[in-house]
Each structure stands twice: as structure tokens, then as C-alpha cells.
Amino acid sequence: MELTSFGLEEHAYEPALFHPFPDRRYLLYRNDSAANQREIARYSKADAEALPRYEKFWEGFAELLEPTLLAPPVPLADLAAFVNTPEAEDFVRKILFLSIAEVLDEYFESDEVKASLATSAVAGTMAGPRTPGTAFVLGHHTLGDIGGQKGAWGWPRGGMGAISESLARAARHHGADVRTGAEVRQILVRDGRAIGVELADGRTLESRVVLSNADPKRTFLRLVRSEHLPSEFVGAIERIRFESSSFKLNLALRELPDFAAIPGIAPQPHHRAIIDIAPSLDYLERAYDDAKRGHPSEEPFLEFVMQSANDPTVAPPGMHTMTISAKFAPFDLRRGSWDSEAEPFAERILDVLERYAPNIRKAIVARQWLTPLDMEREYGLTRGDVFHGAILPHQMFSFRPVPGWSSYRMPVRGLYLCGAGAHPGGGVIGAPGHNAAMAVLEDWPKLRTGSP
Ligand SMILES: Cc1cc2nc3c(=O)[nH]c(=O)nc-3n(C[C@H](O)[C@H](O)[C@H](O)COP(=O)(O)OP(=O)(O)OC[C@H]3O[C@@H](n4cnc5c(N)ncnc54)[C@H](O)[C@@H]3O)c2cc1C
């Protein structure tokens, strides 16, 4: 969509990751393998030597999966055809069935190194580092590139809204009419065919095609009346594993965090990185254990960035923004509700952060939180699931959103699922939208004339 010519400016995080430990040690990763080897060698020489082998493993993952992203999912039988040597079989066994802890154990000995490399395997996913399938989740997050930097994570100048704005500008340039704040109450269906939408204000918009990037549960359990759908399909949609995992705490700061590991409030490279607080695999596993029993973690796993350290356009001069994603925030709470539990959880997040950056509380000018319930209420994300359904392997490829319906074409003719609930899943990647658009273009000659 040539988004750069419509104003999108994206950058890879550099340094890529800052991982401080409670004893003031830290790991600072760069987009540079040799530099990372030197960093890891401070913890274990053997681990530093193992890093290139580990990176090669994930390069193999990307080589296998990246070509499948911008196309409908390859049926399992076709995938199986690739598994024709003992090495390929073992590789597939690892990426589909192992936990990230098992993969890391094969390469590394230092628990600090393992913890720092495990975090994206459980980010946005209600699973611990010892849950089977989390190796795949990590692989999913390493796909793609930012400005040619393979596997890097990036940020857009102006904040995440800049992506939506550039998409809207590109769409308008090509003749689209973009309406925001227009809630759809119902997808209208007649004779098994989508004929438009009804908005919450009662207006209707007629159309030959409807594409929904609302999540599959919202689309098929709320927006399409069940009488228009096969009951087995509705049952399968009901059974998709939707689990919230993230609690957002946004802070406006008068100064940067002063980390005990690298002291100072003047901007330094580590302030520009993604920052993880997860000192060990056991810490991550405990944080998940609490959540699976319905309690927001006693000691949460935190992942955060200070956007203003990279992008001065998002805060007034001298001031800073910090967005914290606290993982393992279950949607269903054993005690209380998110409306009462949000503040105590936000305080626990700050308690944890204070151990690493003691100035954090006094630096706060304002704070705002978004619980999984808020994400459902405000963003329409069912159960606060940021990926429209877990991205564990049993819900990927031709199993997404549900087996038998992975081609973006849904049981109602002219209705397409085009968001993260479809292949290849969640993340700011645009791939489900691309693939759904291709399906519509393929079908357009028939859709246009209304023929079956
Ligand atoms: C807190 C959080 C942190 C995340 N962090 C990252 C990250 O660091 N990296 C990354 O790659 N991904 C991240 N993600 C995931 C990523 O944002 C999603 O996977 C991605 O936005 C999915 O895009 P989408 O267009 O499919 O769906 P969405 O972005 O969810 O868009 C769906 C849209 O449908 C709208 N909608 C729903 N119901 C209706 C209705 N009835 N009428 C009209 N509109 C409706 C919603 O308001 C929403 O705008 C994060 C998500 C969250 C919530």
C-alpha cells in the first residue's frame, strides 16, 4: 500500500532489548549478533558460542514460514509433504510441540540468558514458558522485518495511530470513504448472502461484500444472527481459545526511569529499547501460574517502552511517556472484578518496577490503565484477547479461525474475515487483510453480478 509515501515512518528498536536483573546486572541486546555474543559471554562463554546455532534455528523457522504469510494457509497435508527427512521431522517437532523452555535448554545454560530470550514466547499469550507450543509463539514474533532488519520489532513515528492514519490516507487516495466511530450492530444477510451492515444509530449501508476485522467471536456470535450460520460452525467459533493476557499501564513521566542497573535519568541507549522485567524462567512460570488460577500475577512480567526516548513528537519537551504491558492478566478473575482489581494490580506493577528503577513513582505525572475488560468494552476485543484468539499452533494455519474455514470466505457468501483471527494471525502485520483482499478480488466477478 506504499504506506511510507502516505506518511508512515517506521524504525527498528535499537538497542533491541534491555533486560535488567534485581542484582543490578543486565543484558542489552542489539540488532547485531556479534555484539549480542559479547553481551551473553558476560554470563556464559558456552551460551555465547551457542547463540549463532540458536539464531540459525529461528532463521530456519522464518525460511519455512515467511513464504506462507501472504497467501491462504497451506493445508496440513501439504505441510506434511515437506517433512521428508529425519532432520525436518525433528525441526517440525520442536517448532510445533515444544515449550520455549525446552528449546532454550537445548542451547543455553544461564537462566538469565534463557529468561531474556523467552519473553516474546509468552507475550500476549496465556501460557507459561513451559507450556507446549510456546516455541511456536516466539517464532511467530520473529517473522518479518523492519527496514530490512530481520526479526526486529519496531515503532512508528507519532505512535501506533500513525499506522492507521497512513492506511486511511492510502485508502482515501484510492477512493475509499473511511468512517470512524461508526459501530456496526449487525451484518445484514439475505438468502445466505451478506448484503451490508446496520449501524448502531440505525442507518444501514448496502454492499455486495462485507469484510470484518472484528474478532471471529464478535463477528459470528454477535454481529451475524445465528440462524444464518451452520450450528457446527457456531460451535467451533465458541470453542476458539480466547484468553486475555495484557494489562496496559500508561504513564506520563517528568523524567526517565533511573535504572539501578544503568543509573542516570539523562537519555541513554537502554532507554530507547524494549524493556523486560522477568528475571528467570521460574519467575515467568509463577506469574503465569497465578493467572491461570484467576489471579493477576503477584509479581507480574512487565514489558515496556518509553516512546518519547525514541520519538520526541509524542511528549512535551523534557517529558516522557511509558507504556507498560503487564502480562498474565486473566479476563476471568477468581475474586472481585477488573473494575475493583485494576488499581491494586497497577500498584503491584509499580512495586515491581520500583525495585529496578527507584525513581519511578516520583516521576509519574499521570497514569492510565486498560484492563482486559476495558479492552473488550473499548476496543471490541472479546475477552481482551489482543490476537483475536491464541496464537498457539493448534489455532494457526488451516485451523484459523476454525478448521474448514481458513480461506477468509465464511459460511455467509460475500462475508470475509480479514483480521487477526484469520491466517496468519495476530500482530501488526497486515497479512490477514492482504490475503482476504486477494480472496475478494478472486471472487469479485461472481460477487459483482450476484451469481452463486
Ligand atoms: C495492548 C496491546 C498490545 C499489543 N502489542 C503488540 C505489539 O507490540 N506488536 C504487535 O505486532 N502486535 C501487538 N498487539 C496486537 C495487534 O495490535 C493486533 O494483533 C492487531 O491490531 C490486529 O489487527 P486487526 O485489524 O486484525 O484487529 P484490531 O486492531 O483489533 O481491529 C479491529 C477493529 O474492529 C473494531 N470493531 C470491533 N467491533 C466493531 C463493531 N461492532 N463495529 C465497528 N467496529 C468494530 C475495533 O474497534 C477495532 O478497531 C497488541 C494489542 C494490544 C491490544
Ligand as a Chemical Component Dictionary entry (heavy atoms), coordinates in Angstrom:
data_LIG
# 
_chem_comp.id                   LIG 
_chem_comp.type                 NON-POLYMER 
_chem_comp.pdbx_formal_charge   0 
_chem_comp.three_letter_code    LIG 
# 
loop_
_chem_comp_atom.comp_id 
_chem_comp_atom.atom_id 
_chem_comp_atom.alt_atom_id 
_chem_comp_atom.type_symbol 
_chem_comp_atom.charge 
_chem_comp_atom.model_Cartn_x 
_chem_comp_atom.model_Cartn_y 
_chem_comp_atom.model_Cartn_z 
_chem_comp_atom.pdbx_ordinal 
LIG C1  C1  C 0 -2.400  -3.811 24.433 1  
LIG C2  C2  C 0 -1.964  -4.428 23.127 2  
LIG C3  C3  C 0 -0.607  -4.553 22.852 3  
LIG C4  C4  C 0 -0.196  -5.109 21.640 4  
LIG N1  N1  N 0 1.155   -5.137 21.350 5  
LIG C5  C5  C 0 1.542   -5.535 20.125 6  
LIG C6  C6  C 0 2.900   -5.419 19.720 7  
LIG O1  O1  O 0 3.745   -4.937 20.467 8  
LIG N2  N2  N 0 3.257   -5.870 18.476 9  
LIG C7  C7  C 0 2.332   -6.393 17.615 10 
LIG O2  O2  O 0 2.690   -6.755 16.485 11 
LIG N3  N3  N 0 1.032   -6.512 17.975 12 
LIG C8  C8  C 0 0.623   -6.091 19.191 13 
LIG N4  N4  N 0 -0.702  -6.189 19.548 14 
LIG C9  C9  C 0 -1.614  -6.934 18.662 15 
LIG C10 C10 C 0 -2.070  -6.134 17.480 16 
LIG O3  O3  O 0 -2.457  -4.834 17.897 17 
LIG C11 C11 C 0 -3.256  -6.846 16.825 18 
LIG O4  O4  O 0 -2.922  -8.180 16.501 19 
LIG C12 C12 C 0 -3.677  -6.109 15.556 20 
LIG O5  O5  O 0 -4.091  -4.780 15.872 21 
LIG C13 C13 C 0 -4.811  -6.834 14.879 22 
LIG O6  O6  O 0 -5.295  -6.020 13.844 23 
LIG P1  P1  P 0 -6.742  -6.221 13.308 24 
LIG O7  O7  O 0 -7.005  -5.130 12.323 25 
LIG O8  O8  O 0 -6.917  -7.628 12.874 26 
LIG O9  O9  O 0 -7.727  -6.043 14.578 27 
LIG P2  P2  P 0 -7.901  -4.832 15.578 28 
LIG O10 O10 O 0 -6.716  -3.939 15.589 29 
LIG O11 O11 O 0 -8.374  -5.445 16.870 30 
LIG O12 O12 O 0 -9.087  -4.025 14.918 31 
LIG C14 C14 C 0 -10.428 -4.451 14.971 32 
LIG C15 C15 C 0 -11.266 -3.223 14.852 33 
LIG O13 O13 O 0 -12.641 -3.592 14.772 34 
LIG C16 C16 C 0 -13.360 -2.635 15.522 35 
LIG N5  N5  N 0 -14.675 -3.202 15.849 36 
LIG C17 C17 C 0 -14.963 -4.257 16.648 37 
LIG N6  N6  N 0 -16.294 -4.439 16.708 38 
LIG C18 C18 C 0 -16.853 -3.486 15.906 39 
LIG C19 C19 C 0 -18.193 -3.152 15.562 40 
LIG N7  N7  N 0 -19.231 -3.834 16.041 41 
LIG N8  N8  N 0 -18.397 -2.110 14.753 42 
LIG C20 C20 C 0 -17.341 -1.391 14.236 43 
LIG N9  N9  N 0 -16.052 -1.656 14.529 44 
LIG C21 C21 C 0 -15.829 -2.704 15.354 45 
LIG C22 C22 C 0 -12.499 -2.391 16.717 46 
LIG O14 O14 O 0 -12.855 -1.193 17.359 47 
LIG C23 C23 C 0 -11.135 -2.314 16.070 48 
LIG O15 O15 O 0 -10.828 -1.019 15.634 49 
LIG C24 C24 C 0 -1.148  -5.606 20.726 50 
LIG C25 C25 C 0 -2.509  -5.468 21.012 51 
LIG C26 C26 C 0 -2.920  -4.866 22.198 52 
LIG C27 C27 C 0 -4.410  -4.695 22.470 53 
# 
loop_
_chem_comp_bond.comp_id 
_chem_comp_bond.atom_id_1 
_chem_comp_bond.atom_id_2 
_chem_comp_bond.value_order 
_chem_comp_bond.pdbx_ordinal 
LIG C1  C2  SING 1  
LIG C2  C3  SING 2  
LIG C2  C26 DOUB 3  
LIG C3  C4  DOUB 4  
LIG C4  N1  SING 5  
LIG C4  C24 SING 6  
LIG N1  C5  DOUB 7  
LIG C5  C6  SING 8  
LIG C5  C8  SING 9  
LIG C6  O1  DOUB 10 
LIG C6  N2  SING 11 
LIG N2  C7  SING 12 
LIG C7  O2  DOUB 13 
LIG C7  N3  SING 14 
LIG N3  C8  DOUB 15 
LIG C8  N4  SING 16 
LIG N4  C9  SING 17 
LIG N4  C24 SING 18 
LIG C9  C10 SING 19 
LIG C10 O3  SING 20 
LIG C10 C11 SING 21 
LIG C11 O4  SING 22 
LIG C11 C12 SING 23 
LIG C12 O5  SING 24 
LIG C12 C13 SING 25 
LIG C13 O6  SING 26 
LIG O6  P1  SING 27 
LIG P1  O7  DOUB 28 
LIG P1  O8  SING 29 
LIG P1  O9  SING 30 
LIG O9  P2  SING 31 
LIG P2  O10 DOUB 32 
LIG P2  O11 SING 33 
LIG P2  O12 SING 34 
LIG O12 C14 SING 35 
LIG C14 C15 SING 36 
LIG C15 O13 SING 37 
LIG C15 C23 SING 38 
LIG O13 C16 SING 39 
LIG C16 N5  SING 40 
LIG C16 C22 SING 41 
LIG N5  C17 SING 42 
LIG N5  C21 SING 43 
LIG C17 N6  DOUB 44 
LIG N6  C18 SING 45 
LIG C18 C19 SING 46 
LIG C18 C21 DOUB 47 
LIG C19 N7  SING 48 
LIG C19 N8  DOUB 49 
LIG N8  C20 SING 50 
LIG C20 N9  DOUB 51 
LIG N9  C21 SING 52 
LIG C22 O14 SING 53 
LIG C22 C23 SING 54 
LIG C23 O15 SING 55 
LIG C24 C25 DOUB 56 
LIG C25 C26 SING 57 
LIG C26 C27 SING 58 
# 
